[in-house]
């Protein structure tokens, strides 16, 4: 579900409806983030790092609040996704292919 709280950012949050009877499963790619990833050592460096990622997601999604999308097969093969296959996205407003390579 869309969870942005600032202009020109995209934030998504997985959600399971109480029946858990949707046609898709929630999934995520987890990465390790350490203070070495931040630009400085200020107390707010982590927040600024997060905001930068949210702005990049906005840009990669087409600057229209669409969520950037990439299929795992394409990610693993280091190529852009150009189709979503048989999955029907539930994210609103939409999903957008034009990113990650």
Secondary structure, 3 states (H helix, E strand, C coil): CECCCCCCCCCECCCCCCCCCCCCCCCCCCCCCCHHHCCCCCCCHHHHHHHHHHHHHHHHCCCCCCEECCCHHHHHCCCCCCCCCCCCCCCCCCEECCCCC
